[in-house]
């Protein structure tokens, strides 16, 4: 009799867990692959001029010439649910100075391109390459 209750409890737990899983039928669209590399490079450099503490002290700057399909998470309306955004990412790296005047070492960043606009940021939780 004990085995019977174990199997019943096991089946209930499996049913509850599988009910929590969702299957998305949402079609994934990465948008059109960006083709104007010179414009992307100029946008990244303009961003870095505003963002870096010492832009002129930047070293070892390089950008991947070919974008890759990627995705990232964006906070939903209620702050708890995350929405997955699909687009194209360029990786770029640089070595820049911190506020103490020392170099931080080569750091890698993503430049995300989406139909809603360009987003520059670190690789964050819920981000990655699709291929």
RAHU-V845349 format. One record per pair of residues at least 24 apart in sequence whose C-alpha atoms are under 10 Angstrom apart, sorted by sequence separation. I is the first residue (numbers start at 1). J is the second residue. D is the distance in whole Angstrom. If there is no record, write none. Layout:
I/J/D, I/J/D
//
This chain:
41/65/9, 66/90/7, 67/91/8, 88/112/6, 89/113/6, 40/65/10, 64/89/9, 65/90/7, 66/91/9, 87/112/7, 88/113/5, 89/114/9, 37/63/10, 64/90/6, 65/91/9, 86/112/9, 87/113/6, 88/114/7, 37/64/9, 38/65/9, 63/90/7, 64/91/6, 65/92/9, 86/113/9, 87/114/5, 88/115/10, 37/65/7, 63/91/6, 64/92/6, 86/114/7, 87/115/8, 37/66/8, 62/91/9, 63/92/4, 64/93/9, 85/114/8, 86/115/9, 87/116/10, 89/118/10, 35/65/10, 37/67/9, 62/92/6, 63/93/7, 87/117/10, 88/118/10, 89/119/9, 90/120/10, 35/66/9, 61/92/7, 62/93/6, 63/94/9, 85/116/10, 87/118/10, 89/120/9, 91/122/10, 34/66/9, 35/67/9, 61/93/6, 62/94/7, 91/123/10, 33/66/9, 34/67/7, 60/93/7, 61/94/4, 62/95/10, 33/67/7, 34/68/10, 59/93/9, 60/94/5, 61/95/7, 33/68/9, 59/94/6, 60/95/6, 61/96/9, 33/69/8, 58/94/7, 59/95/5, 60/96/9, 58/95/6, 59/96/6, 30/68/10, 31/69/9, 57/95/9, 58/96/5, 59/97/9, 30/69/7, 57/96/6, 58/97/7, 89/128/9, 29/69/10, 30/70/8, 56/96/9, 57/97/6, 70/110/10, 72/112/9, 89/129/8, 30/71/8, 55/96/8, 56/97/9, 57/98/10, 71/112/9, 86/127/10, 88/129/9, 54/96/7, 55/97/8, 70/112/8, 84/126/8, 85/127/9, 86/128/10, 87/129/10, 88/130/9, 53/96/8, 54/97/6, 69/112/10, 70/113/9, 71/114/10, 83/126/10, 84/127/9, 86/129/10, 87/130/10, 52/96/8, 53/97/7, 54/98/8, 57/101/9, 59/103/9, 67/111/9, 68/112/10, 69/113/10, 70/114/10, 82/126/9, 86/130/9, 52/97/8, 53/98/7, 54/99/8, 57/102/10, 58/103/9, 60/105/10, 61/106/9, 63/108/10, 67/112/9, 44/90/10, 52/98/9, 53/99/7, 57/103/9, 59/105/9, 60/106/7, 61/107/10, 62/108/10, 63/109/10, 64/110/10, 67/113/9, 52/99/10, 54/101/9, 59/106/9, 60/107/10, 61/108/10, 63/110/10, 44/92/9, 53/101/9, 63/111/9, 41/90/10, 40/90/9, 41/92/10, 72/123/9, 73/124/8, 74/125/10, 72/124/8, 73/125/7, 74/126/9, 34/87/10, 37/90/10, 72/125/8, 73/126/5, 74/127/10, 33/87/8, 34/88/8, 72/126/6, 73/127/6, 30/85/8, 31/86/8, 32/87/8, 33/88/7, 34/89/9, 71/126/8, 72/127/4, 73/128/10, 28/84/10, 29/85/9, 30/86/5, 31/87/6, 32/88/9, 33/89/10, 34/90/10, 71/127/6, 72/128/7, 28/85/9, 29/86/6, 30/87/4, 31/88/8, 70/127/7, 71/128/6, 72/129/9, 28/86/7, 29/87/8, 30/88/7, 70/128/6, 71/129/6, 28/87/10, 69/128/9, 70/129/4, 71/130/7, 68/128/10, 69/129/6, 70/130/5, 68/129/7, 69/130/5, 70/131/8, 68/130/8, 69/131/6, 68/131/7, 44/110/10, 44/111/7, 43/111/9, 41/111/10, 40/111/9, 48/120/10, 40/113/9, 47/120/8, 44/118/10, 43/118/9, 44/120/8, 43/120/10, 40/118/9, 34/113/8, 33/113/9, 34/114/9, 32/113/10, 33/114/9, 31/113/9, 32/114/9, 30/113/9, 31/114/7, 32/115/8, 30/114/7, 31/115/6, 29/114/10, 30/115/8, 31/116/10, 29/115/10, 30/130/10
//
